Amino acid sequence: MKSESSAGSGFARGRRAREFGERAKTGGSRASESGVSEEIVNASRTAGTVGDVAPEEPPTPEADFESRPLARRSPATILVTGGEGFIGSVLVRELARRGHRVRVLDDLSGANVSRATAGGAIGGGAGGDARGPCEPLDGVQRFVGSVADPGTVARAMRDCDTVVHLAAVVGVRRVLRDPEHTLRINWDGARTVATEAHRCGARLLFASSSEVLGPGATGSAAGFRLAEGHRPLAGIGTSVRWSYAVAKLAGERLVHELANGPDPLRGRSVRFFNTTGPGQSPTSGMVLPVLVARGLAGRTLEVHGSGEQVRSFCHVDDTVRALVGLLEARDLRWDGGVHHVGSEEAVTVGELARRVGERLGVGVEHVAYERVFGPGFEDVHHRVPDTAALRAAIGWEPRIGLDALIDDVIEHQRRTLADAGARNVRTRGEAAACAAERNEPNAPVAAIQRAATP
């Protein structure tokens, strides 16, 4: 989960006048470690079926891929590893909505747990926000376990047509805290999933990262963008942050080699460039949700370093549209190739903070890297993707611009805070009522007064 020029989005998730489904209709533009026990939740048998594809003229890449019929007999059986995470939960819901049988494999270690299989509306561009107990999502099977455990992976992947491997240790802070764990889980997970997909004949879409391009991915021109052919890991030093990039690049190479071997795996990789949006937890350390969380708390926004670092931010709904487009493309070659997925709308981190601060009425201060990450931290000056190859392959481009993305994240966090406050009031009120019924001496007046105070 950027300019927006909509034409029939697949995400109708009822959110506000500007929610993602409304934007699609109007066409408007807005500025897991060790194997653990397996837990399977069968919400229902299927979410309905999608009819067989009728013969017709092949669509052109320029056509909106969402209007195309599915590329294969449907519904397909698709395993999404990391399907309880930020991107995964949005993808799972969209695949289920489109009639596929979906399975989720997750070790539940991420910050966005219990969204993919939760019922209820997921907000516009939101990466799915948990709103209390809900019925499981129709047609989704849930496996709890590690992608590094071969037995768990084999059980989850049994009889699957396609695998989308999203599960990984993510976030700079988590990587810096435990680089060895990052390397082991991300590489072992990629190897285990790719090996099993190869063995059972499933297609594999592997989620890599722009981190594989290293700190040397820079350019002097304002419009400089990174294409798939850019040299990976250019200029990396000794910083432990690159353990994540090394593991992801190794996963890419494994998919490529298996896809070009004597018994080819049908596989491709995608490199995400800063996917963000509503529902992404500030605890992940991702810059936009962190800035918004600080601003809503009335705190000064922190910019690490000079603030001149150039980035781009892709709405999670746009990212998921790209994944669905690749999975359902009729003529895509599953030959181990790589696609960049992200927005081409560049912004400095300092400018991003300024826009958030203006909306929330807070200031911005610069903080030295060493104060936050310790000595020896290496950052990237410029990271904006060239998505021409993806555009040519499936007709995809982002629809949601940066300003709209910022607004979505702010609104989602505001709503989350309000919902949490309301739940807290209800919980305290119920406790007060129970205490009063038991005639506990100090309960009635004081407890009810506390319950009325957010």
C-alpha positions as CSV (number, residue, x, y, z in Angstrom):
1,M,0.0,0.0,0.0
2,K,1.6,10.2,-6.2
3,S,-0.8,11.6,-8.7
4,E,-4.2,10.1,-9.0
5,S,-6.1,9.6,-12.2
6,S,-8.7,6.9,-11.3
7,A,-10.6,4.5,-13.4
8,G,-12.4,1.8,-11.5
9,S,-10.5,0.9,-8.4
10,G,-10.8,-2.6,-6.9
11,F,-10.8,-1.2,-3.3
12,A,-14.3,-0.2,-2.2
13,R,-13.8,0.2,1.5
14,G,-16.1,3.0,2.5
15,R,-14.1,5.6,4.2
16,R,-15.0,9.3,3.7
17,A,-15.9,11.4,0.7
18,R,-12.4,11.2,-0.5
19,E,-12.0,7.4,0.2
20,F,-10.2,5.4,-2.4
21,G,-13.3,4.0,-4.1
22,E,-14.8,7.4,-4.6
23,R,-11.6,8.7,-6.1
24,A,-11.7,5.8,-8.5
25,K,-15.2,6.6,-9.6
26,T,-14.7,10.3,-10.1
27,G,-11.3,10.2,-11.8
28,G,-10.3,13.3,-9.8
29,S,-6.8,14.3,-9.0
30,R,-5.5,15.2,-5.5
31,A,-2.5,17.3,-4.6
32,S,8.9,-15.7,11.3
33,E,11.7,-17.2,13.4
34,S,11.2,-20.9,14.2
35,G,8.3,-23.1,13.2
36,V,5.4,-22.9,15.6
37,S,2.1,-24.6,15.8
38,E,-0.2,-24.3,12.8
39,E,-3.5,-22.5,13.3
40,I,-5.9,-22.6,10.5
41,V,-9.1,-20.5,10.5
42,N,-11.6,-21.5,7.9
43,A,-13.9,-18.5,7.7
44,S,-16.0,-20.0,5.0
45,R,-15.6,-22.4,2.1
46,T,-15.2,-19.7,-0.5
47,A,-15.9,-16.0,-1.1
48,G,-17.8,-16.9,-4.2
49,T,-16.5,-18.0,-7.6
50,V,-15.5,-16.1,-10.6
51,G,-16.5,-17.5,-14.0
52,D,-14.1,-18.9,-16.5
53,V,-12.4,-16.3,-18.8
54,A,-14.2,-16.0,-22.1
55,P,-12.0,-15.9,-25.2
56,E,-11.5,-12.4,-26.4
57,E,-8.9,-10.1,-27.9
58,P,-5.8,-9.6,-25.7
59,P,-5.9,-6.2,-24.0
60,T,-3.3,-3.6,-24.7
61,P,-0.9,-2.6,-21.9
62,E,-2.3,0.9,-22.0
63,A,-5.7,-0.4,-21.0
64,D,-6.5,-0.2,-17.3
65,F,-5.5,-3.7,-16.1
66,E,-8.3,-3.7,-13.5
67,S,-10.9,-3.9,-16.4
68,R,-9.2,-7.0,-17.8
69,P,-10.5,-10.6,-17.1
70,L,-8.3,-12.8,-14.9
71,A,-5.3,-14.2,-16.6
72,R,-6.1,-17.8,-15.5
73,R,-9.0,-20.0,-14.6
74,S,-10.4,-18.6,-11.4
75,P,-10.6,-18.5,-8.5
76,A,-7.0,-19.2,-8.0
77,T,-5.5,-20.4,-4.7
78,I,-3.0,-17.9,-3.6
79,L,-0.7,-18.0,-0.5
80,V,0.4,-14.6,0.9
81,T,3.2,-14.8,3.4
82,G,3.3,-11.9,5.7
83,G,-0.4,-11.5,5.0
84,E,-1.1,-10.0,8.4
85,G,1.3,-7.2,7.8
86,F,0.8,-3.7,6.4
87,I,0.9,-4.5,2.6
88,G,-0.1,-8.1,3.0
89,S,-3.4,-7.4,4.8
90,V,-4.5,-5.0,2.0
91,L,-3.5,-7.5,-0.7
92,V,-5.3,-10.4,1.0
93,R,-8.5,-8.5,1.2
94,E,-8.3,-7.4,-2.4
95,L,-7.5,-10.9,-3.7
96,A,-10.4,-12.3,-1.7
97,R,-12.7,-9.6,-3.0
98,R,-11.8,-10.6,-6.5
99,G,-12.9,-14.1,-5.9
100,H,-9.6,-15.9,-5.2
101,R,-9.1,-18.5,-2.5
102,V,-6.5,-16.9,-0.2
103,R,-4.2,-18.3,2.4
104,V,-2.1,-16.4,4.9
105,L,1.1,-17.5,6.5
106,D,2.4,-15.2,9.2
107,D,4.3,-15.5,12.5
108,L,2.3,-12.6,14.0
109,S,5.5,-10.7,14.9
110,G,4.6,-7.6,12.9
111,A,2.9,-4.4,14.1
112,N,-0.3,-4.8,12.0
113,V,-1.6,-8.1,13.2
114,S,-5.2,-9.3,12.8
115,R,-6.2,-7.1,9.9
116,A,-6.2,-9.5,6.9
117,T,-8.5,-12.0,8.4
118,A,-10.7,-9.4,10.2
119,G,-14.0,-8.5,8.8
120,G,-15.5,-5.0,8.5
121,A,-14.6,-2.1,6.3
122,I,-11.0,-1.2,5.7
123,G,-10.7,2.5,5.2
124,G,-10.0,4.0,1.8
125,G,-6.3,3.8,1.4
126,A,-6.0,2.3,4.8
127,G,-3.8,-0.7,5.1
128,G,-6.6,-2.2,7.2
129,D,-7.3,-0.9,10.6
130,A,-8.3,-3.3,13.4
131,R,-11.6,-2.1,14.9
132,G,-12.1,-4.6,17.6
133,P,-13.5,-8.2,17.4
134,C,-14.8,-9.0,13.9
135,E,-15.7,-12.1,12.0
136,P,-12.9,-13.6,9.9
137,L,-12.7,-12.6,6.2
138,D,-14.6,-15.0,4.0
139,G,-12.5,-17.4,2.0
140,V,-9.2,-16.8,3.9
141,Q,-7.3,-19.6,5.6
142,R,-4.7,-18.6,8.2
143,F,-1.5,-20.5,9.1
144,V,0.5,-19.3,12.0
145,G,4.2,-20.1,11.7
146,S,7.6,-19.2,10.3
147,V,8.5,-18.8,6.6
148,A,11.9,-20.2,7.6
149,D,10.3,-23.5,8.7
150,P,10.0,-25.9,5.7
151,G,7.2,-28.0,7.2
152,T,5.0,-25.0,7.9
153,V,5.7,-23.6,4.5
154,A,4.9,-26.9,2.7
155,R,1.6,-27.2,4.6
156,A,0.5,-23.7,3.8
157,M,1.5,-23.9,0.1
158,R,-0.1,-27.3,-0.6
159,D,-2.2,-27.1,-3.8
160,C,-1.5,-23.4,-4.3
161,D,-1.3,-21.8,-7.8
162,T,0.6,-18.7,-6.7
163,V,2.7,-17.5,-3.8
164,V,3.3,-13.8,-2.9
165,H,6.2,-13.7,-0.5
166,L,6.0,-10.6,1.6
167,A,7.0,-11.9,5.0
168,A,10.3,-10.3,6.3
169,V,11.9,-8.5,9.1
170,V,11.5,-4.8,8.1
171,G,12.2,-1.3,9.5
172,V,15.6,0.3,9.9
173,R,15.4,0.2,13.7
174,R,14.6,-3.5,13.8
175,V,17.4,-4.2,11.4
176,L,19.9,-2.1,13.4
177,R,18.8,-3.8,16.6
178,D,19.4,-7.4,15.3
179,P,21.1,-7.6,11.9
180,E,22.0,-11.3,12.3
181,H,18.3,-12.1,12.9
182,T,17.4,-9.9,9.9
183,L,19.8,-11.8,7.6
184,R,18.8,-15.2,8.9
185,I,15.0,-14.8,8.7
186,N,14.9,-12.8,5.5
187,W,17.3,-15.1,3.6
188,D,16.1,-18.4,5.1
189,G,12.5,-17.4,4.5
190,A,13.2,-16.5,0.9
191,R,15.1,-19.7,0.3
192,T,12.4,-21.9,2.0
193,V,9.5,-20.3,0.1
194,A,11.2,-20.3,-3.3
195,T,12.4,-23.9,-2.9
196,E,8.9,-25.1,-2.0
197,A,7.3,-23.1,-4.8
198,H,9.7,-24.6,-7.2
199,R,9.0,-28.1,-5.9
200,C,5.2,-27.8,-6.1
201,G,5.0,-25.8,-9.4
202,A,3.5,-22.6,-8.0
203,R,4.2,-19.2,-9.4
204,L,6.2,-16.9,-7.0
205,L,6.1,-13.2,-6.7
206,F,9.0,-12.2,-4.4
207,A,8.9,-8.9,-2.5
208,S,12.3,-7.2,-2.5
209,S,13.2,-3.6,-1.7
210,S,14.8,-0.5,-3.1
211,E,17.4,-1.0,-0.3
212,V,19.2,-3.4,-2.6
213,L,20.3,-0.4,-4.6
214,G,22.5,0.7,-1.8
215,P,23.6,4.2,-0.8
216,G,25.4,4.8,-4.1
217,A,22.0,5.1,-5.9
218,T,22.3,8.9,-6.4
219,G,21.9,11.4,-9.2
220,S,22.5,15.1,-9.6
221,A,19.4,15.9,-11.7
222,A,16.2,16.7,-9.9
223,G,14.3,14.2,-12.0
224,F,16.8,11.3,-11.5
225,R,15.0,8.0,-11.2
226,L,16.3,4.5,-10.5
227,A,15.5,1.9,-13.2
228,E,15.7,-1.9,-12.7
229,G,19.1,-2.1,-14.3
230,H,20.9,0.2,-11.8
231,R,23.8,-1.6,-10.2
232,P,22.7,-3.2,-6.8
233,L,24.4,-2.6,-3.5
234,A,26.6,0.2,-5.0
235,G,28.8,1.8,-2.4
236,I,27.6,0.0,0.7
237,G,29.9,0.3,3.7
238,T,30.1,-1.4,7.0
239,S,26.8,-0.2,8.5
240,V,24.7,-3.1,9.7
241,R,21.6,-1.6,8.0
242,W,22.7,-3.3,4.8
243,S,22.1,-6.8,6.2
244,Y,18.5,-6.3,5.1
245,A,19.5,-5.3,1.6
246,V,22.0,-8.2,1.2
247,A,19.3,-10.7,2.2
248,K,16.7,-9.2,-0.2
249,L,19.2,-9.2,-3.1
250,A,20.1,-12.8,-2.4
251,G,16.4,-13.6,-2.6
252,E,16.1,-11.8,-5.9
253,R,19.1,-13.8,-7.3
254,L,17.7,-17.1,-6.1
255,V,14.3,-16.4,-7.9
256,H,16.2,-15.4,-11.1
257,E,18.4,-18.5,-11.0
258,L,15.6,-20.9,-10.3
259,A,13.5,-19.2,-13.1
260,N,16.4,-19.7,-15.6
261,G,17.4,-23.3,-14.6
262,P,16.7,-26.6,-16.3
263,D,13.3,-27.0,-14.5
264,P,12.3,-23.3,-14.4
265,L,10.4,-21.8,-11.5
266,R,7.8,-19.3,-12.7
267,G,8.9,-16.3,-10.6
268,R,9.4,-12.6,-10.6
269,S,10.5,-10.0,-8.0
270,V,9.2,-6.5,-7.1
271,R,11.2,-3.8,-5.4
272,F,9.1,-1.6,-3.2
273,F,10.0,2.1,-2.8
274,N,8.6,3.4,0.5
275,T,5.1,2.0,0.5
276,T,3.1,3.8,3.2
277,G,-0.4,4.9,4.1
278,P,-3.2,4.6,6.6
279,G,-2.8,1.7,8.9
280,Q,1.0,1.6,8.9
281,S,2.1,1.6,12.5
282,P,4.3,4.4,13.8
283,T,6.2,1.7,15.7
284,S,7.5,0.4,12.4
285,G,9.8,3.5,12.3
286,M,8.6,4.5,8.8
287,V,9.0,8.2,8.3
288,L,5.4,9.4,7.5
289,P,3.5,7.6,10.2
290,V,6.1,8.6,12.7
291,L,5.9,12.3,11.7
292,V,2.1,12.2,11.9
293,A,2.1,10.5,15.3
294,R,4.4,13.1,16.7
295,G,2.4,15.9,15.2
296,L,-0.9,14.7,16.6
297,A,0.7,14.5,20.0
298,G,1.7,18.1,19.7
299,R,5.4,17.3,19.5
300,T,8.0,18.9,17.3
301,L,8.7,16.8,14.2
302,E,12.2,15.4,14.0
303,V,14.1,15.3,10.7
304,H,17.3,13.1,10.8
305,G,20.3,14.8,9.2
306,S,20.0,17.6,6.7
307,G,16.6,16.8,5.5
308,E,17.8,17.0,1.9
309,Q,17.4,13.3,1.4
310,V,15.1,12.7,-1.6
311,R,12.4,10.1,-1.3
312,S,9.1,9.1,-2.9
313,F,6.1,7.6,-1.1
314,C,3.6,5.2,-2.7
315,H,0.2,4.7,-1.2
316,V,-0.4,1.1,-0.1
317,D,-3.5,0.9,-2.3
318,D,-1.5,1.8,-5.3
319,T,1.2,-0.8,-4.4
320,V,-1.5,-3.5,-4.1
321,R,-3.0,-2.5,-7.4
322,A,0.5,-3.1,-8.9
323,L,0.7,-6.6,-7.3
324,V,-2.7,-7.6,-8.5
325,G,-1.9,-6.3,-11.9
326,L,1.2,-8.5,-12.1
327,L,-0.6,-11.5,-10.7
328,E,-3.5,-11.2,-13.2
329,A,-1.5,-10.1,-16.3
330,R,-2.2,-12.4,-19.3
331,D,1.2,-12.2,-21.1
332,L,3.7,-11.5,-18.3
333,R,6.9,-13.5,-18.5
334,W,7.6,-15.2,-15.2
335,D,11.3,-15.4,-16.0
336,G,12.9,-14.1,-12.8
337,G,12.8,-10.5,-13.8
338,V,12.4,-7.5,-11.5
339,H,9.9,-4.6,-11.5
340,H,10.2,-1.3,-9.5
341,V,7.0,-0.4,-7.6
342,G,6.6,3.1,-6.2
343,S,5.7,6.7,-6.9
344,E,7.9,8.9,-9.2
345,E,6.8,12.0,-7.2
346,A,10.0,13.1,-5.4
347,V,10.2,15.0,-2.2
348,T,12.9,15.8,0.3
349,V,12.4,14.5,3.8
350,G,12.5,18.1,5.1
351,E,9.7,19.1,2.8
352,L,7.7,16.1,3.8
353,A,8.0,17.1,7.5
354,R,7.1,20.7,6.6
355,R,3.9,19.6,4.9
356,V,2.9,17.4,7.9
357,G,3.8,20.2,10.4
358,E,1.7,22.8,8.5
359,R,-1.3,20.5,8.7
360,L,-0.9,19.8,12.4
361,G,0.4,23.1,13.6
362,V,3.8,21.9,14.9
363,G,7.4,22.9,14.1
364,V,10.3,20.9,12.7
365,E,13.8,20.4,14.1
366,H,16.8,18.6,12.7
367,V,18.5,15.8,14.7
368,A,21.9,14.3,14.0
369,Y,21.9,10.7,12.8
370,E,24.3,9.7,15.7
371,R,21.7,10.8,18.3
372,V,19.1,8.5,16.8
373,F,21.0,5.5,15.3
374,G,24.4,5.7,16.9
375,P,27.8,6.1,15.2
376,G,28.5,4.8,11.7
377,F,24.9,5.1,10.3
378,E,24.7,5.3,6.5
379,D,21.8,7.0,4.8
380,V,20.7,7.2,1.2
381,H,20.7,10.6,-0.5
382,H,18.3,9.9,-3.4
383,R,15.8,7.1,-3.9
384,V,13.1,7.6,-6.5
385,P,12.0,4.8,-8.8
386,D,11.7,4.7,-12.6
387,T,8.5,2.7,-13.1
388,A,8.4,2.8,-16.9
389,A,8.9,-1.0,-17.2
390,L,5.9,-1.7,-15.0
391,R,3.8,0.8,-16.8
392,A,4.7,-0.9,-20.1
393,A,4.0,-4.4,-18.7
394,I,0.6,-3.9,-17.1
395,G,-0.5,-0.3,-17.7
396,W,0.0,0.6,-14.0
397,E,0.8,4.0,-12.5
398,P,0.1,5.5,-9.1
399,R,-3.2,7.3,-8.6
400,I,-2.8,8.9,-5.2
401,G,-0.6,12.0,-4.8
402,L,1.6,12.8,-1.9
403,D,-0.6,15.5,-0.4
404,A,-3.6,13.1,-0.5
405,L,-1.5,10.4,1.1
406,I,-0.4,12.7,3.9
407,D,-4.1,13.6,4.5
408,D,-5.1,9.9,4.6
409,V,-2.5,9.1,7.2
410,I,-3.4,12.0,9.4
411,E,-7.1,11.2,9.2
412,H,-6.5,7.5,9.9
413,Q,-4.4,8.2,13.0
414,R,-6.9,10.7,14.3
415,R,-9.7,8.2,13.9
416,T,-7.6,5.5,15.5
417,L,-6.9,7.8,18.5
418,A,-10.6,8.7,18.8
419,D,-11.7,5.0,18.6
420,A,-9.1,4.0,21.2
421,G,-10.4,6.8,23.5
422,A,-14.0,5.7,23.0
423,R,-13.1,2.0,23.7
424,N,-11.3,3.1,26.8
425,V,-14.3,5.0,28.1
426,R,-16.6,2.1,27.4
427,T,-14.3,-0.3,29.1
428,R,-14.0,1.8,32.2
429,G,-17.7,2.4,32.2
430,E,-18.4,-1.4,32.1
431,A,-16.0,-1.9,34.9
432,A,-17.7,0.7,37.0
433,A,-21.1,-0.8,36.4
434,C,-19.8,-4.3,37.4
435,A,-18.2,-2.9,40.5
436,A,-21.4,-1.1,41.5
437,E,-23.4,-4.3,41.1
438,R,-21.0,-6.0,43.4
439,N,-21.5,-3.2,46.0
440,E,-17.7,-2.6,46.1
441,P,-17.3,0.3,48.5
442,N,-15.4,2.8,46.5
443,A,-16.7,1.9,43.1
444,P,-19.8,3.7,41.9
445,V,-19.2,7.5,41.9
446,A,-15.5,7.6,41.3
447,A,-15.4,4.9,38.7
448,I,-18.2,6.4,36.7
449,Q,-16.6,9.8,36.8
450,R,-13.4,8.3,35.5
451,A,-15.3,6.5,32.7
452,A,-16.7,9.9,31.6
453,T,-13.2,11.3,31.2
454,P,-11.4,10.4,28.0
